[in-house]
């Protein structure tokens, strides 16, 4: 039997750790317990299914949504994204596995918050997803996309290089409510292709910067910058696009900017130099204003 002195020497204090770590640990255990032992996982799956099916013109399909207890997460098996989501025709984009790691709850919109991880044509994609009662929010940070891989599903779109993407997308009642986009690259390239009747060879553009933000159904283009001093084409544009709710091709353009071509490029494609003579020029740069619609743009001289 232990003596009174031995009992007095027992240390009943918690192990040496900061209070913040203990609080974080207890909250983590509480969240996992709620996720595992209450019907919340069923409600989250139901909410996710509802949001997936509510996107107009973009009927996402999937084989199953399952729950995994480790790191608590949802697994969407066989997610299929039709090309109608991008106003195109062709085979859907198929994602073998999409993982949604539970990260608690968000208040804007209110609902469960996840870290999303998947792959498109063997290019890893990660983002933060909130599937709320009032809509869906997707936040992508510093994703590196290999355009050769990602754009395999878009045979009509020919770009190459590695781009780094930050994006914030919010959908409310199935409609785009907010968009912020930042795309940048140092090795952007235009592969050989035909553009509006012009057959062009491979062009190393190098620098690419696109910064846009959507407010009040208007896409504000802060910057579109192409090329550096070694590029065959250099350009800079800004302005806005008033989005058409039902047909993106009918969205109206109000964009201004300038574009310049290297002498080597103009010597090789003399017809482009002849075509550009109708626009005002400042130093090396042709000054342009682009009106009309996305489906039928109308470039004129910017004065």
C-alpha positions in Angstrom: 0.0 0.0 0.0 1.3 3.5 -0.9 2.1 5.8 2.0 0.6 9.3 2.5 4.0 10.8 1.4 4.0 8.8 -1.9 0.4 10.1 -2.7 1.5 13.6 -2.0 4.3 13.3 -4.6 2.0 12.3 -7.5 1.9 15.1 -10.1 -1.7 15.7 -11.3 -0.8 18.6 -13.6 -1.3 18.4 -17.4 1.8 17.8 -19.5 3.9 20.8 -20.3 2.1 22.4 -23.3 0.7 25.9 -24.0 -3.0 26.6 -23.4 -3.5 27.4 -27.0 -2.3 23.9 -28.1 -4.6 22.3 -25.6 -7.6 24.4 -26.7 -6.8 23.6 -30.4 -6.6 19.9 -29.6 -9.8 19.8 -27.7 -11.6 21.7 -30.5 -10.2 19.3 -33.1 -11.4 16.3 -31.1 -14.8 18.0 -30.7 -15.2 18.6 -34.5 -14.1 15.1 -35.4 -16.6 13.7 -32.8 -19.4 15.8 -34.2 -18.5 14.7 -37.8 -18.4 11.0 -36.9 -21.2 10.5 -34.4 -23.9 12.9 -35.4 -26.0 12.8 -38.6 -24.1 15.9 -39.8 -22.1 13.9 -42.4 -25.3 12.8 -44.0 -26.6 16.4 -44.0 -23.3 17.6 -45.5 -23.5 15.0 -48.3 -27.1 16.0 -49.0 -26.1 19.7 -49.1 -23.2 18.9 -51.4 -25.5 16.9 -53.8 -28.0 19.8 -53.9 -25.3 22.4 -54.8 -23.8 20.1 -57.4 -27.2 19.7 -59.2 -28.2 23.4 -59.0 -25.6 24.9 -61.4 -27.7 25.9 -64.5 -26.3 24.7 -67.8 -23.7 22.6 -66.0 -25.2 19.3 -64.8 -22.3 17.7 -62.9 -22.5 13.9 -62.5 -20.7 11.6 -60.1 -20.8 7.9 -59.2 -20.9 8.2 -55.4 -20.1 10.4 -52.4 -18.6 8.5 -49.5 -17.3 9.4 -46.0 -13.9 8.4 -44.7 -13.3 8.7 -40.9 -9.5 9.3 -41.1 -8.8 13.1 -41.3 -12.6 13.2 -41.7 -13.3 13.7 -45.4 -15.7 13.1 -48.2 -14.7 11.3 -51.4 -16.5 12.1 -54.6 -15.9 9.2 -57.0 -16.1 9.6 -60.8 -17.0 13.3 -60.9 -17.8 14.3 -64.5 -17.8 18.0 -65.7 -19.6 18.4 -69.0 -18.2 20.8 -71.6 -21.5 22.8 -71.5 -20.1 24.3 -68.3 -17.6 26.1 -70.6 -20.0 26.8 -73.4 -18.2 24.1 -75.5 -18.9 20.7 -77.0 -17.0 17.5 -76.5 -16.2 14.8 -74.0 -16.7 15.7 -70.4 -13.7 16.3 -68.0 -13.5 13.3 -65.7 -12.0 13.4 -62.3 -11.3 9.9 -60.9 -11.2 11.0 -57.2 -12.0 14.3 -55.5 -11.2 14.6 -51.8 -12.9 17.0 -49.5 -11.1 17.3 -46.2 -13.4 18.7 -43.5 -12.2 22.0 -42.1 -15.0 23.1 -39.9 -17.7 25.7 -40.7 -17.7 29.0 -42.6 -20.1 31.9 -42.2 -19.8 33.4 -45.7 -21.7 31.5 -47.0 -22.7 29.6 -43.9 -22.0 25.9 -44.3 -19.3 23.2 -44.0 -15.8 24.2 -45.2 -13.4 21.8 -47.0 -10.0 21.6 -48.5 -10.5 20.1 -52.0 -7.8 18.0 -53.7 -8.1 16.4 -57.1 -6.3 16.0 -60.5 -7.1 17.1 -64.0 -5.2 15.1 -66.6 -2.5 14.3 -64.0 -2.2 17.9 -63.0 -2.9 18.3 -59.2 -5.5 20.9 -58.2 -6.2 22.2 -54.7 -8.7 24.7 -53.4 -10.9 25.6 -50.4 -14.6 24.9 -50.9 -17.6 26.0 -48.8 -20.9 24.3 -49.7 -23.3 26.7 -48.0 -27.1 27.0 -47.8 -27.0 30.2 -49.7 -24.5 29.0 -52.4 -21.0 27.8 -53.0 -17.6 29.5 -52.6 -14.4 28.2 -54.1 -11.0 29.7 -53.2 -7.9 28.6 -55.1 -4.5 29.7 -54.0 -1.2 29.5 -55.9 -2.1 26.5 -58.0 0.4 25.7 -60.8 -1.2 24.5 -63.9 0.6 22.8 -66.8 -1.5 24.1 -69.7 -0.5 21.2 -72.0 -2.1 18.8 -69.5 -5.1 20.9 -68.3 -6.2 21.9 -71.8 -6.2 18.4 -73.3 -10.0 18.5 -72.9 -10.2 21.7 -74.9 -8.8 20.9 -78.4 -9.8 24.3 -79.8 -7.8 26.2 -77.1 -4.1 26.1 -77.8 -1.9 27.5 -75.0 1.3 26.2 -73.4 3.4 26.8 -70.4 3.1 26.8 -66.6 0.7 29.3 -65.1 0.1 30.1 -61.4 -3.5 30.8 -60.5 -5.3 32.4 -57.6 -9.1 32.5 -58.0 -12.2 33.2 -55.8 -15.5 32.1 -57.2 -18.9 32.5 -55.5 -22.2 31.0 -56.8 -25.5 32.1 -55.4 -28.7 30.2 -56.3 -26.7 28.5 -59.1 -25.5 31.9 -60.6 -22.1 33.5 -60.6 -22.2 36.1 -57.9 -18.5 37.0 -57.4 -15.2 36.3 -59.2 -11.6 37.3 -58.6 -8.9 35.9 -60.8 -5.1 36.3 -60.9 -3.1 34.4 -63.5 0.6 34.8 -64.1 3.3 33.0 -66.0 7.0 33.4 -67.1 7.0 30.8 -69.9 3.7 31.3 -71.6 3.6 30.1 -75.3 1.2 30.1 -78.2 1.6 26.9 -80.2 1.3 26.9 -84.0 -2.4 27.5 -84.9 -4.8 29.4 -87.1 -6.4 32.5 -85.6 -9.2 34.2 -87.7 -7.6 32.9 -90.9 -4.0 33.7 -90.0 -1.8 30.6 -89.8 0.9 31.4 -87.1 3.9 29.4 -86.0 5.1 28.8 -82.4 5.5 32.0 -80.4 7.2 32.3 -77.1 5.3 35.1 -75.3 7.1 34.5 -72.0 5.3 36.9 -69.6 1.6 36.7 -68.9 -0.5 38.5 -66.3 -4.3 38.5 -66.1 -6.1 40.3 -63.2 -9.9 40.5 -63.2 -12.7 41.1 -60.7 -16.4 40.8 -61.1 -18.8 43.3 -59.5 -22.5 44.0 -60.2 -22.5 41.6 -63.2 -19.6 43.4 -64.7 -16.2 41.8 -65.2 -13.5 44.5 -64.5 -10.3 43.8 -66.3 -7.6 45.4 -64.2 -4.7 44.1 -66.4 -4.0 41.8 -69.3 -0.3 41.9 -70.1 1.5 39.8 -72.7 5.1 39.5 -73.6 8.5 41.0 -72.7 11.2 42.8 -74.8 12.1 39.4 -76.4 8.6 38.4 -77.4 7.2 38.6 -80.9 4.0 40.2 -79.5 3.7 42.6 -76.6 0.3 43.9 -75.4 -1.5 45.5 -72.5 -5.3 45.9 -72.1 -7.8 46.9 -69.4 -11.5 47.8 -69.2 -14.6 45.8 -68.5 -17.1 43.3 -69.9 -20.8 43.6 -69.1 -21.8 39.9 -68.7 -24.9 38.5 -70.4 -26.8 36.4 -67.9 -27.9 33.7 -70.5 -25.3 33.8 -73.3 -21.7 34.7 -72.6 -21.1 35.4 -76.3 -23.5 38.3 -76.0 -21.5 40.0 -73.3 -20.5 43.5 -74.3 -16.9 44.6 -74.4 -15.4 48.0 -73.3 -11.7 47.4 -73.5 -8.7 49.7 -74.4 -5.1 48.9 -74.8 -2.1 48.7 -77.1 -0.2 46.0 -78.9 3.3 45.9 -80.6 5.0 43.4 -82.8 8.7 42.6 -83.2 10.3 43.4 -86.6 11.1 39.7 -87.1 7.4 38.9 -86.6 6.3 41.7 -89.0 8.8 40.5 -91.7 7.5 37.0 -91.4 3.8 37.9 -91.4 3.7 41.1 -93.6 -0.1 40.8 -93.9 -0.6 41.5 -90.2 1.5 44.7 -90.5 -0.7 45.8 -93.4 -3.9 45.0 -91.5 -2.7 47.0 -88.4 -2.0 50.2 -90.4 -5.6 51.3 -90.0 -5.0 51.8 -86.3 -3.3 54.8 -84.6 0.2 54.1 -83.4 2.2 55.6 -80.5 5.9 54.7 -80.6 5.9 51.0 -81.4 2.3 50.3 -80.1 -0.9 50.3 -82.0 -3.7 51.9 -79.9 -6.9 49.9 -79.8 -10.4 50.1 -78.4 -12.4 46.9 -78.5 -16.2 47.1 -78.4 -19.0 44.8 -79.7 -19.5 41.5 -78.0 -17.3 38.5 -77.0 -18.9 36.6 -79.9 -18.3 39.5 -82.4 -15.7 41.9 -81.1 -15.2 45.2 -82.9 -11.7 46.7 -82.7 -11.3 50.4 -83.6 -8.5 53.0 -83.0 -8.3 54.4 -79.5 -8.2 58.2 -79.7 
